C-alpha cells in the first residue's frame, strides 16, 4: 500500500458544490484554527480520546480520517494500527494537509492527501473510516456519505463524532445568544463571503443522520451521547477572543462586515458578562455534548 501524501485529488479544488466551503477552510478558517489551535486541540481531543478509549483500531488496519485538519487524530489512529497498518488523513484544505504532512514526517504509517470527500476518489478500500467533526460541513452530506461507503471494504465500519443540539453546547451557544441580540444577522445567501458550510449543528438530529446513513447504504447505525467540559480560554480575555473569532458567534460578526466590526466592543462587553459565569482557576470551561455515531458497510 503505497500512498502519496500531498497530491490533490481530481475535482474538489476546481469547483463544484463545495467550492465556497473549501475556500473558507483553506483561508479564513485555517488562519483562525491556527490562532486558536491550543484551545481546539485540547477541547476537541476530549471527545476523540473517549471514542478511542471505547474502541481501539486493530493492529494492521487501514483507516481513513475524514476532515483530518492538523492530523492529530490521524496520528492517534496510526499508534493504534501500528507499523503494519495505515492511518490516512484527508481534508479539503491544502493548508491543513501541508501542516499535517510536515508534523507527521517521522511517522512511517501516516499519510495525507487533499480531496473533496463529496466527490473525489478516497483511495480505498479501508477497514474503517473515522471523523471528528469533519462531516457536518458538507453541502451535500448524502453524496459524501455514499462516497465514504464506497471507500470502505465490505463489512467496514464508520465512526464519526458530531455535535448534538446547540442548547447542550454552551461553549458555542452561550456566546452566540448575546451576539445575535447586538449584531445584524446576515445569512450565507445574503453575502458573497466564503463560509464554512451548513454549520456545526447540521448533524445534531439522530433521526436525520440515521436517515442519511441508511439512504447511503449503511447498516447497524447506532448513536451514543458523550458530554465533557471544554476549555475555551486560559483566561477570560482569551475566551472572549475565541468567541469573537470562531463558532456561530464569530461567523455572525464576520458575515456582518463593517457592522460586525463596529459592534465588536459592545459584543465583547456582553461576552465578558456571559462567560464570566464559567470561570475556573485554570481557565474558562463550558459544557459540550456530542453524538458518537457508528455504522457499517454491507458485508456483501
DOTIVEX-275480 format. One record per residue: x, y, z of N, C-alpha, C in turn; residue in one letter. Coordinates in pm, whole numbers, plus 50000, padded with zeros to 5 digits. Layout:
// DOTIVEX-275480
[[X; Y; Z]; [X; Y; Z]; [X; Y; Z]; a] ...
END
This chain:
// DOTIVEX-275480
[[50086; 49882; 50000]; [50000; 50000; 50000]; [50090; 50123; 50000]; x] [[50096; 50191; 49888]; [50196; 50295; 49870]; [50127; 50425; 49835]; x] [[50082; 50499; 49937]; [50003; 50620; 49916]; [50094; 50740; 49908]; x] [[50073; 50827; 49810]; [50145; 50953; 49801]; [50074; 51056; 49887]; x] [[50151; 51138; 49956]; [50094; 51220; 50063]; [50018; 51342; 50014]; x] [[50071; 51420; 49925]; [50017; 51555; 49908]; [49960; 51584; 49769]; x] [[49950; 51485; 49683]; [49893; 51511; 49553]; [49743; 51535; 49566]; x] [[49690; 51647; 49514]; [49547; 51672; 49526]; [49466; 51577; 49441]; x] [[49346; 51547; 49487]; [49255; 51464; 49408]; [49199; 51545; 49293]; x] [[49117; 51482; 49212]; [49087; 51535; 49080]; [49004; 51661; 49077]; x] [[48892; 51665; 49150]; [48794; 51767; 49118]; [48763; 51866; 49229]; x] [[48793; 51833; 49354]; [48737; 51910; 49464]; [48781; 52055; 49468]; x] [[48904; 52087; 49428]; [48952; 52222; 49440]; [48921; 52306; 49318]; x] [[48873; 52245; 49214]; [48847; 52318; 49092]; [48708; 52376; 49085]; x] [[48619; 52333; 49170]; [48483; 52384; 49164]; [48387; 52287; 49226]; x] [[48261; 52292; 49184]; [48161; 52202; 49237]; [48089; 52265; 49354]; x] [[47993; 52190; 49409]; [47905; 52243; 49512]; [47979; 52283; 49638]; x] [[48093; 52226; 49664]; [48165; 52250; 49788]; [48275; 52354; 49774]; x] [[48285; 52422; 49660]; [48399; 52510; 49633]; [48408; 52626; 49731]; x] [[48297; 52688; 49765]; [48298; 52802; 49857]; [48342; 52757; 49995]; x] [[48291; 52643; 50039]; [48329; 52590; 50169]; [48478; 52555; 50173]; x] [[48529; 52495; 50067]; [48670; 52460; 50061]; [48756; 52584; 50071]; x] [[48718; 52690; 50001]; [48796; 52814; 50007]; [48798; 52870; 50150]; x] [[48685; 52862; 50218]; [48678; 52913; 50355]; [48773; 52836; 50446]; x] [[48772; 52702; 50435]; [48857; 52621; 50523]; [49005; 52639; 50491]; x] [[49036; 52673; 50367]; [49176; 52688; 50329]; [49230; 52828; 50354]; x] [[49143; 52923; 50389]; [49187; 53061; 50408]; [49150; 53112; 50547]; x] [[49034; 53176; 50558]; [48999; 53245; 50683]; [48986; 53148; 50800]; x] [[48927; 53031; 50778]; [48909; 52936; 50888]; [49042; 52870; 50925]; x] [[49125; 52843; 50827]; [49258; 52787; 50857]; [49336; 52884; 50945]; x] [[49334; 53012; 50911]; [49407; 53111; 50989]; [49355; 53116; 51133]; x] [[49223; 53110; 51151]; [49165; 53115; 51285]; [49195; 52988; 51363]; x] [[49192; 52873; 51295]; [49224; 52748; 51364]; [49370; 52747; 51409]; x] [[49458; 52804; 51328]; [49598; 52814; 51371]; [49610; 52905; 51493]; x] [[49538; 53016; 51491]; [49545; 53112; 51601]; [49497; 53051; 51732]; x] [[49391; 52969; 51726]; [49332; 52912; 51847]; [49353; 52761; 51855]; x] [[49460; 52716; 51797]; [49485; 52571; 51795]; [49498; 52514; 51935]; x] [[49557; 52590; 52026]; [49574; 52539; 52162]; [49439; 52512; 52228]; x] [[49338; 52594; 52196]; [49204; 52571; 52250]; [49139; 52451; 52184]; x] [[49145; 52446; 52052]; [49077; 52341; 51977]; [49139; 52204; 52001]; x] [[49272; 52199; 52006]; [49338; 52070; 52026]; [49303; 52011; 52161]; x] [[49304; 52094; 52264]; [49272; 52044; 52398]; [49124; 52011; 52410]; x] [[49038; 52100; 52361]; [48895; 52080; 52378]; [48839; 51965; 52296]; x] [[48869; 51964; 52168]; [48812; 51862; 52080]; [48868; 51724; 52110]; x] [[48990; 51718; 52161]; [49051; 51587; 52187]; [48978; 51512; 52297]; x] [[48907; 51584; 52385]; [48832; 51515; 52488]; [48730; 51418; 52431]; x] [[48670; 51456; 52319]; [48569; 51370; 52255]; [48635; 51255; 52179]; x] [[48737; 51284; 52102]; [48800; 51176; 52024]; [48872; 51076; 52115]; x] [[48936; 51124; 52222]; [49005; 51032; 52311]; [48905; 50937; 52379]; x] [[48786; 50986; 52410]; [48685; 50899; 52469]; [48638; 50794; 52368]; x] [[48620; 50835; 52242]; [48581; 50736; 52141]; [48690; 50632; 52122]; x] [[48816; 50675; 52119]; [48926; 50580; 52105]; [48935; 50488; 52226]; x] [[48905; 50542; 52344]; [48908; 50460; 52465]; [48804; 50349; 52458]; x] [[48689; 50380; 52400]; [48582; 50281; 52393]; [48609; 50172; 52289]; x] [[48690; 50203; 52189]; [48719; 50102; 52088]; [48844; 50136; 52007]; x] [[48953; 50064; 52030]; [49076; 50086; 51956]; [49068; 50018; 51819]; x] [[49139; 50076; 51722]; [49152; 50011; 51592]; [49256; 49902; 51602]; x] [[49230; 49792; 51534]; [49318; 49676; 51547]; [49448; 49696; 51470]; x] [[49552; 49630; 51517]; [49682; 49636; 51451]; [49670; 49586; 51307]; x] [[49734; 49657; 51217]; [49732; 49620; 51076]; [49616; 49676; 50997]; x] [[49523; 49746; 51062]; [49406; 49801; 50991]; [49447; 49922; 50907]; x] [[49369; 49947; 50805]; [49385; 50066; 50721]; [49265; 50158; 50748]; x] [[49291; 50279; 50799]; [49185; 50367; 50849]; [49196; 50503; 50782]; x] [[49081; 50555; 50736]; [49074; 50688; 50677]; [49018; 50786; 50780]; x] [[49084; 50900; 50797]; [49041; 51006; 50888]; [48987; 51122; 50805]; x] [[48855; 51139; 50803]; [48788; 51238; 50719]; [48784; 51374; 50789]; x] [[48828; 51478; 50718]; [48836; 51610; 50778]; [48943; 51613; 50884]; x] [[49062; 51565; 50850]; [49167; 51539; 50949]; [49229; 51666; 51005]; x] [[49212; 51780; 50939]; [49268; 51904; 50990]; [49419; 51896; 51006]; x] [[49468; 51926; 51127]; [49612; 51925; 51153]; [49669; 51784; 51165]; x] [[49584; 51682; 51162]; [49632; 51545; 51162]; [49653; 51484; 51299]; x] [[49607; 51550; 51406]; [49632; 51494; 51539]; [49556; 51363; 51560]; x] [[49431; 51354; 51512]; [49359; 51228; 51526]; [49418; 51120; 51434]; x] [[49467; 51159; 51318]; [49530; 51062; 51228]; [49651; 50998; 51295]; x] [[49730; 51080; 51363]; [49847; 51027; 51432]; [49807; 50936; 51548]; x] [[49698; 50967; 51616]; [49650; 50879; 51722]; [49607; 50744; 51665]; x] [[49539; 50747; 51551]; [49497; 50624; 51486]; [49619; 50543; 51443]; x] [[49722; 50612; 51393]; [49844; 50543; 51350]; [49907; 50465; 51464]; x] [[49900; 50520; 51586]; [49954; 50449; 51701]; [49875; 50322; 51730]; x] [[49746; 50322; 51699]; [49664; 50203; 51721]; [49699; 50094; 51620]; x] [[49707; 50131; 51492]; [49719; 50029; 51387]; [49861; 49977; 51372]; x] [[49960; 50049; 51423]; [50097; 50000; 51423]; [50164; 50005; 51287]; x] [[50285; 49954; 51284]; [50366; 49962; 51162]; [50306; 49884; 51047]; x] [[50226; 49782; 51077]; [50163; 49704; 50972]; [50035; 49762; 50917]; x] [[49988; 49871; 50975]; [49867; 49936; 50929]; [49894; 50071; 50868]; x] [[49788; 50141; 50830]; [49800; 50275; 50773]; [49690; 50365; 50828]; x] [[49729; 50485; 50868]; [49634; 50589; 50904]; [49644; 50697; 50796]; x] [[49534; 50721; 50726]; [49533; 50809; 50610]; [49440; 50926; 50640]; x] [[49493; 51048; 50639]; [49412; 51166; 50663]; [49375; 51235; 50534]; x] [[49250; 51279; 50524]; [49204; 51353; 50407]; [49134; 51480; 50453]; x] [[49159; 51589; 50383]; [49095; 51716; 50413]; [49082; 51794; 50282]; x] [[48981; 51882; 50277]; [48960; 51960; 50156]; [49059; 52075; 50144]; x] [[49124; 52113; 50253]; [49207; 52233; 50255]; [49355; 52197; 50247]; x] [[49424; 52236; 50139]; [49567; 52205; 50127]; [49651; 52260; 50242]; x] [[49613; 52373; 50299]; [49693; 52428; 50409]; [49694; 52336; 50530]; x] [[49580; 52274; 50560]; [49577; 52178; 50669]; [49662; 52055; 50636]; x] [[49650; 52007; 50513]; [49725; 51888; 50473]; [49874; 51914; 50473]; x] [[49916; 52032; 50428]; [50058; 52066; 50431]; [50111; 52063; 50574]; x] [[50034; 52120; 50668]; [50076; 52122; 50808]; [50080; 51981; 50866]; x] [[49975; 51902; 50839]; [49969; 51766; 50891]; [50084; 51682; 50837]; x] [[50114; 51696; 50710]; [50223; 51619; 50648]; [50356; 51655; 50712]; x] [[50379; 51784; 50731]; [50505; 51829; 50791]; [50519; 51777; 50933]; x] [[50412; 51784; 51011]; [50419; 51745; 51152]; [50419; 51593; 51171]; x] [[50391; 51519; 51064]; [50387; 51373; 51073]; [50503; 51308; 50999]; x] [[50606; 51386; 50969]; [50715; 51338; 50885]; [50785; 51217; 50944]; x] [[50784; 51204; 51077]; [50855; 51093; 51141]; [50772; 50966; 51147]; x] [[50643; 50976; 51117]; [50554; 50859; 51128]; [50554; 50783; 50995]; x] [[50598; 50661; 50999]; [50609; 50583; 50875]; [50478; 50525; 50826]; x] [[50375; 50527; 50908]; [50247; 50467; 50868]; [50134; 50570; 50863]; x] [[50170; 50698; 50848]; [50071; 50806; 50845]; [50086; 50883; 50714]; x] [[49976; 50899; 50641]; [49978; 50964; 50510]; [49860; 51060; 50499]; x] [[49874; 51161; 50413]; [49769; 51261; 50397]; [49752; 51296; 50249]; x] [[49629; 51330; 50212]; [49604; 51381; 50078]; [49486; 51477; 50079]; x] [[49480; 51561; 49977]; [49375; 51662; 49961]; [49264; 51606; 49874]; x] [[49140; 51619; 49919]; [49026; 51577; 49838]; [48898; 51639; 49893]; x] [[48801; 51655; 49804]; [48664; 51688; 49844]; [48593; 51555; 49864]; x] [[48562; 51522; 49987]; [48506; 51391; 50020]; [48370; 51370; 49955]; x] [[48302; 51477; 49915]; [48173; 51462; 49848]; [48185; 51390; 49714]; x] [[48298; 51409; 49646]; [48300; 51362; 49507]; [48431; 51299; 49461]; x] [[48540; 51316; 49534]; [48670; 51270; 49485]; [48699; 51126; 49526]; x] [[48795; 51066; 49456]; [48842; 50931; 49488]; [48910; 50934; 49624]; x] [[48865; 50850; 49716]; [48919; 50849; 49852]; [49026; 50741; 49871]; x] [[49064; 50675; 49763]; [49178; 50584; 49763]; [49159; 50464; 49856]; x] [[49037; 50412; 49856]; [49008; 50293; 49935]; [49064; 50168; 49869]; x] [[49036; 50051; 49927]; [48942; 50031; 50039]; [49009; 50047; 50175]; x] [[48924; 50079; 50275]; [48967; 50093; 50413]; [48887; 49997; 50501]; x] [[48951; 49956; 50611]; [48878; 49875; 50709]; [48782; 49961; 50791]; x] [[48823; 50088; 50814]; [48742; 50178; 50894]; [48755; 50320; 50839]; x] [[48651; 50400; 50862]; [48658; 50544; 50838]; [48619; 50613; 50968]; x] [[48700; 50712; 51006]; [48677; 50789; 51129]; [48663; 50936; 51092]; x] [[48583; 51010; 51170]; [48577; 51155; 51152]; [48541; 51222; 51283]; x] [[48624; 51317; 51325]; [48593; 51400; 51441]; [48553; 51539; 51391]; x] [[48424; 51566; 51391]; [48369; 51696; 51350]; [48406; 51731; 51206]; x] [[48419; 51630; 51120]; [48454; 51657; 50982]; [48341; 51634; 50883]; x] [[48225; 51586; 50931]; [48117; 51551; 50839]; [48000; 51649; 50842]; x] [[48003; 51748; 50932]; [47887; 51837; 50946]; [47886; 51950; 50844]; x] [[47995; 51969; 50771]; [48008; 52087; 50687]; [47991; 52059; 50538]; x] [[47950; 51938; 50503]; [47927; 51905; 50362]; [47800; 51974; 50313]; x] [[47809; 52037; 50196]; [47688; 52093; 50134]; [47596; 51981; 50086]; x] [[47655; 51868; 50050]; [47579; 51752; 50004]; [47618; 51631; 50091]; x] [[47567; 51624; 50213]; [47610; 51515; 50303]; [47575; 51377; 50252]; x] [[47463; 51363; 50183]; [47426; 51233; 50128]; [47530; 51183; 50030]; x] [[47574; 51273; 49941]; [47676; 51236; 49842]; [47807; 51200; 49912]; x] [[47844; 51276; 50015]; [47967; 51248; 50087]; [47962; 51112; 50156]; x] [[47850; 51081; 50220]; [47839; 50953; 50291]; [47837; 50836; 50193]; x] [[47777; 50853; 50076]; [47782; 50747; 49975]; [47925; 50725; 49927]; x] [[47999; 50836; 49911]; [48137; 50824; 49866]; [48224; 50759; 49973]; x] [[48197; 50790; 50100]; [48269; 50727; 50210]; [48242; 50577; 50212]; x] [[48116; 50539; 50198]; [48084; 50396; 50199]; [48150; 50323; 50082]; x] [[48157; 50390; 49968]; [48224; 50331; 49851]; [48370; 50301; 49880]; x] [[48431; 50382; 49969]; [48573; 50363; 50001]; [48596; 50258; 50108]; x] [[48489; 50209; 50170]; [48500; 50109; 50276]; [48500; 49968; 50217]; x] [[48581; 49882; 50275]; [48575; 49741; 50240]; [48442; 49683; 50286]; x] [[48395; 49572; 50226]; [48273; 49508; 50275]; [48282; 49478; 50424]; x] [[48180; 49518; 50498]; [48179; 49499; 50642]; [48256; 49604; 50719]; x] [[48317; 49700; 50648]; [48396; 49804; 50714]; [48309; 49898; 50796]; x] [[48369; 49964; 50895]; [48293; 50047; 50988]; [48320; 50194; 50972]; x] [[48217; 50275; 50998]; [48227; 50420; 51003]; [48202; 50465; 51147]; x] [[48290; 50550; 51200]; [48271; 50612; 51331]; [48288; 50761; 51314]; x] [[48189; 50840; 51354]; [48203; 50984; 51343]; [48148; 51052; 51468]; x] [[48213; 51162; 51502]; [48173; 51244; 51616]; [48111; 51372; 51563]; x] [[47988; 51400; 51604]; [47918; 51522; 51560]; [47858; 51590; 51682]; x] [[47841; 51721; 51672]; [47782; 51795; 51783]; [47634; 51764; 51797]; x] [[47588; 51751; 51922]; [47446; 51744; 51950]; [47385; 51884; 51943]; x] [[47264; 51900; 51986]; [47193; 52027; 51966]; [47267; 52142; 52036]; x] [[47251; 52260; 51981]; [47326; 52376; 52028]; [47297; 52409; 52174]; x] [[47174; 52385; 52220]; [47140; 52417; 52359]; [47222; 52336; 52459]; x] [[47274; 52222; 52418]; [47358; 52138; 52504]; [47506; 52163; 52481]; x] [[47538; 52268; 52405]; [47677; 52304; 52378]; [47700; 52451; 52411]; x] [[47696; 52485; 52541]; [47713; 52625; 52578]; [47847; 52684; 52539]; x] [[47947; 52601; 52513]; [48077; 52656; 52471]; [48064; 52736; 52341]; x] [[47964; 52705; 52260]; [47934; 52783; 52141]; [47807; 52866; 52157]; x] [[47704; 52805; 52214]; [47572; 52867; 52214]; [47563; 52987; 52308]; x] [[47629; 52980; 52424]; [47622; 53091; 52518]; [47684; 53218; 52461]; x] [[47782; 53203; 52372]; [47840; 53320; 52306]; [47753; 53368; 52191]; x] [[47683; 53276; 52126]; [47601; 53313; 52011]; [47481; 53399; 52052]; x] [[47420; 53369; 52166]; [47297; 53438; 52206]; [47315; 53589; 52219]; x] [[47414; 53640; 52294]; [47428; 53785; 52302]; [47469; 53850; 52170]; x] [[47547; 53778; 52090]; [47588; 53833; 51960]; [47466; 53854; 51871]; x] [[47372; 53760; 51873]; [47251; 53774; 51792]; [47166; 53893; 51835]; x] [[47174; 53930; 51960]; [47097; 54043; 52009]; [47158; 54177; 51970]; x] [[47287; 54176; 51934]; [47359; 54302; 51909]; [47391; 54322; 51761]; x] [[47431; 54216; 51693]; [47482; 54226; 51555]; [47374; 54183; 51456]; x] [[47351; 54260; 51348]; [47257; 54216; 51244]; [47302; 54084; 51183]; x] [[47212; 53987; 51178]; [47246; 53855; 51127]; [47234; 53855; 50975]; x] [[47344; 53820; 50909]; [47349; 53811; 50763]; [47365; 53664; 50726]; x] [[47275; 53611; 50646]; [47284; 53470; 50607]; [47388; 53452; 50496]; x] [[47427; 53327; 50475]; [47523; 53297; 50368]; [47471; 53342; 50233]; x] [[47340; 53334; 50211]; [47281; 53370; 50083]; [47284; 53520; 50057]; x] [[47302; 53598; 50164]; [47299; 53744; 50152]; [47436; 53807; 50136]; x] [[47539; 53726; 50128]; [47675; 53779; 50117]; [47754; 53697; 50018]; x] [[47860; 53757; 49964]; [47948; 53683; 49874]; [48074; 53635; 49947]; x] [[48074; 53644; 50080]; [48189; 53595; 50156]; [48187; 53443; 50163]; x] [[48307; 53386; 50175]; [48317; 53241; 50191]; [48260; 53203; 50327]; x] [[48218; 53077; 50341]; [48161; 53032; 50468]; [48190; 52884; 50486]; x] [[48165; 52835; 50609]; [48208; 52700; 50647]; [48114; 52590; 50599]; x] [[48000; 52625; 50541]; [47903; 52524; 50501]; [47784; 52524; 50595]; x] [[47713; 52412; 50606]; [47589; 52409; 50685]; [47607; 52446; 50832]; x] [[47723; 52425; 50888]; [47745; 52466; 51026]; [47761; 52349; 51121]; x] [[47810; 52376; 51244]; [47848; 52268; 51336]; [47732; 52183; 51386]; x] [[47608; 52232; 51379]; [47496; 52157; 51434]; [47408; 52093; 51327]; x] [[47462; 52081; 51207]; [47382; 52028; 51096]; [47352; 51879; 51112]; x] [[47428; 51808; 51197]; [47403; 51665; 51217]; [47363; 51635; 51361]; x] [[47296; 51730; 51425]; [47259; 51713; 51565]; [47137; 51623; 51585]; x] [[47060; 51600; 51478]; [46939; 51518; 51488]; [46968; 51372; 51452]; x] [[46953; 51279; 51547]; [46977; 51138; 51516]; [46884; 51085; 51407]; x] [[46759; 51130; 51405]; [46667; 51083; 51301]; [46717; 51123; 51163]; x] [[46756; 51248; 51148]; [46804; 51294; 51018]; [46932; 51223; 50977]; x] [[47025; 51211; 51070]; [47154; 51148; 51038]; [47136; 51000; 51008]; x] [[47053; 50932; 51085]; [47031; 50789; 51057]; [46964; 50769; 50922]; x] [[46874; 50860; 50884]; [46814; 50852; 50751]; [46918; 50873; 50642]; x] [[47008; 50969; 50663]; [47116; 50993; 50566]; [47204; 50869; 50552]; x] [[47242; 50811; 50664]; [47329; 50693; 50660]; [47259; 50574; 50595]; x] [[47133; 50556; 50629]; [47059; 50445; 50570]; [47044; 50463; 50420]; x] [[47014; 50584; 50376]; [46998; 50607; 50232]; [47131; 50594; 50159]; x] [[47243; 50615; 50231]; [47375; 50597; 50170]; [47418; 50451; 50166]; x] [[47339; 50362; 50228]; [47367; 50219; 50223]; [47431; 50161; 50348]; x] [[47439; 50239; 50456]; [47498; 50188; 50580]; [47397; 50106; 50659]; x] [[47449; 50017; 50742]; [47368; 49931; 50827]; [47416; 49942; 50972]; x] [[47338; 49884; 51064]; [47376; 49877; 51206]; [47414; 50016; 51260]; x] [[47326; 50112; 51241]; [47351; 50252; 51279]; [47320; 50271; 51428]; x] [[47415; 50328; 51501]; [47399; 50347; 51644]; [47448; 50486; 51686]; x] [[47388; 50539; 51794]; [47425; 50669; 51849]; [47452; 50653; 51999]; x] [[47557; 50718; 52047]; [47586; 50722; 52190]; [47621; 50866; 52227]; x] [[47557; 50918; 52331]; [47583; 51055; 52375]; [47707; 51059; 52463]; x] [[47786; 51169; 52445]; [47900; 51192; 52533]; [47910; 51340; 52566]; x] [[47922; 51371; 52694]; [47934; 51509; 52741]; [48067; 51529; 52811]; x] [[48129; 51645; 52789]; [48251; 51680; 52861]; [48267; 51831; 52857]; x] [[48339; 51886; 52954]; [48367; 52029; 52954]; [48484; 52061; 52862]; x] [[48478; 52180; 52800]; [48583; 52226; 52710]; [48639; 52358; 52762]; x] [[48771; 52370; 52761]; [48836; 52496; 52796]; [48842; 52585; 52673]; x] [[48775; 52699; 52678]; [48772; 52789; 52561]; [48865; 52909; 52580]; x] [[48945; 52905; 52685]; [49042; 53012; 52706]; [49112; 52993; 52838]; x] [[49242; 53025; 52841]; [49317; 53013; 52967]; [49281; 53124; 53064]; x] [[49216; 53227; 53011]; [49162; 53334; 53095]; [49043; 53395; 53021]; x] [[48978; 53491; 53084]; [48856; 53547; 53027]; [48882; 53621; 52897]; x] [[48991; 53693; 52888]; [49022; 53766; 52765]; [49039; 53671; 52647]; x] [[49109; 53560; 52669]; [49128; 53463; 52561]; [48995; 53400; 52519]; x] [[48909; 53372; 52617]; [48778; 53313; 52584]; [48695; 53409; 52501]; x] [[48701; 53537; 52531]; [48627; 53637; 52453]; [48683; 53645; 52312]; x] [[48816; 53646; 52299]; [48877; 53648; 52166]; [48836; 53526; 52085]; x] [[48833; 53411; 52150]; [48792; 53288; 52082]; [48649; 53300; 52032]; x] [[48558; 53348; 52116]; [48417; 53360; 52078]; [48398; 53461; 51966]; x] [[48478; 53569; 51967]; [48467; 53671; 51862]; [48517; 53620; 51727]; x] [[48598; 53515; 51730]; [48662; 53468; 51606]; [48597; 53344; 51547]; x] [[48554; 53249; 51631]; [48512; 53118; 51582]; [48373; 53082; 51631]; x] [[48317; 52977; 51570]; [48184; 52933; 51607]; [48076; 53022; 51549]; x] [[47951; 52994; 51579]; [47840; 53076; 51527]; [47853; 53223; 51560]; x] [[47901; 53257; 51680]; [47916; 53399; 51718]; [48017; 53468; 51628]; x] [[48133; 53407; 51610]; [48234; 53465; 51524]; [48190; 53475; 51379]; x] [[48112; 53377; 51335]; [48064; 53378; 51197]; [47963; 53490; 51175]; x] [[47876; 53514; 51273]; [47780; 53625; 51263]; [47854; 53758; 51250]; x] [[47956; 53777; 51331]; [48033; 53901; 51328]; [48104; 53916; 51194]; x] [[48166; 53809; 51145]; [48242; 53818; 51019]; [48150; 53848; 50901]; x] [[48038; 53777; 50893]; [47947; 53797; 50780]; [47879; 53933; 50785]; x] [[47869; 53994; 50903]; [47809; 54127; 50914]; [47899; 54237; 50862]; x] [[48025; 54205; 50833]; [48117; 54300; 50772]; [48144; 54421; 50860]; x] [[48123; 54541; 50805]; [48152; 54665; 50878]; [48067; 54677; 51004]; x] [[47941; 54634; 50997]; [47857; 54639; 51117]; [47915; 54551; 51227]; x] [[47962; 54433; 51190]; [48020; 54344; 51288]; [48143; 54403; 51354]; x] [[48230; 54465; 51273]; [48350; 54527; 51328]; [48314; 54645; 51420]; x] [[48217; 54723; 51377]; [48177; 54841; 51455]; [48121; 54803; 51591]; x] [[48054; 54689; 51598]; [47986; 54649; 51721]; [48068; 54555; 51808]; x] [[48192; 54530; 51770]; [48275; 54435; 51845]; [48293; 54474; 51990]; x] [[48310; 54604; 52017]; [48328; 54649; 52154]; [48208; 54616; 52241]; x] [[48088; 54644; 52188]; [47966; 54613; 52261]; [47950; 54463; 52279]; x] [[47982; 54387; 52175]; [47974; 54241; 52184]; [48072; 54189; 52289]; x] [[48193; 54241; 52288]; [48293; 54196; 52384]; [48250; 54218; 52528]; x] [[48186; 54331; 52554]; [48138; 54359; 52689]; [48030; 54259; 52729]; x] [[47939; 54228; 52636]; [47833; 54130; 52665]; [47891; 53991; 52688]; x] [[47992; 53954; 52607]; [48055; 53823; 52624]; [48130; 53814; 52756]; x] [[48189; 53922; 52800]; [48259; 53921; 52927]; [48163; 53887; 53041]; x] [[48045; 53945; 53035]; [47946; 53916; 53139]; [47898; 53771; 53130]; x] [[47872; 53725; 53007]; [47822; 53589; 52988]; [47924; 53484; 53029]; x] [[48047; 53498; 52981]; [48148; 53394; 53001]; [48209; 53396; 53140]; x] [[48192; 53504; 53213]; [48245; 53509; 53350]; [48185; 53400; 53437]; x] [[48065; 53359; 53404]; [47998; 53256; 53484]; [48068; 53122; 53474]; x] [[48155; 53104; 53375]; [48221; 52975; 53353]; [48368; 52976; 53395]; x] [[48407; 53079; 53470]; [48547; 53091; 53509]; [48582; 52991; 53618]; x] [[48698; 52923; 53598]; [48758; 52837; 53699]; [48901; 52882; 53721]; x] [[48968; 52823; 53818]; [49105; 52863; 53848]; [49199; 52836; 53731]; x] [[49164; 52738; 53645]; [49250; 52701; 53533]; [49196; 52745; 53398]; x] [[49101; 52840; 53396]; [49052; 52891; 53268]; [48901; 52900; 53263]; x] [[48851; 52920; 53142]; [48707; 52929; 53118]; [48660; 52796; 53060]; x] [[48577; 52724; 53134]; [48534; 52590; 53096]; [48382; 52588; 53081]; x] [[48335; 52539; 52966]; [48191; 52528; 52943]; [48158; 52389; 52892]; x] [[48032; 52351; 52902]; [47991; 52217; 52863]; [47988; 52198; 52711]; x] [[48005; 52073; 52671]; [47991; 52034; 52531]; [47928; 51896; 52523]; x] [[47859; 51869; 52413]; [47785; 51743; 52402]; [47788; 51694; 52257]; x] [[47818; 51565; 52240]; [47830; 51508; 52106]; [47753; 51378; 52094]; x] [[47732; 51338; 51969]; [47691; 51202; 51936]; [47813; 51127; 51884]; x] [[47836; 51008; 51937]; [47927; 50912; 51875]; [47842; 50825; 51784]; x] [[47862; 50839; 51655]; [47779; 50769; 51556]; [47861; 50656; 51495]; x] [[47803; 50537; 51490]; [47870; 50424; 51427]; [47777; 50358; 51326]; x] [[47835; 50305; 51221]; [47758; 50237; 51116]; [47852; 50142; 51042]; x] [[47792; 50051; 50965]; [47873; 49954; 50892]; [47831; 49946; 50746]; x] [[47932; 49922; 50663]; [47906; 49890; 50524]; [47853; 49747; 50516]; x] [[47773; 49720; 50416]; [47724; 49585; 50397]; [47841; 49489; 50379]; x] [[47826; 49369; 50431]; [47931; 49267; 50418]; [47934; 49206; 50280]; x] [[47835; 49236; 50196]; [47829; 49177; 50062]; [47904; 49260; 49959]; x] 
END
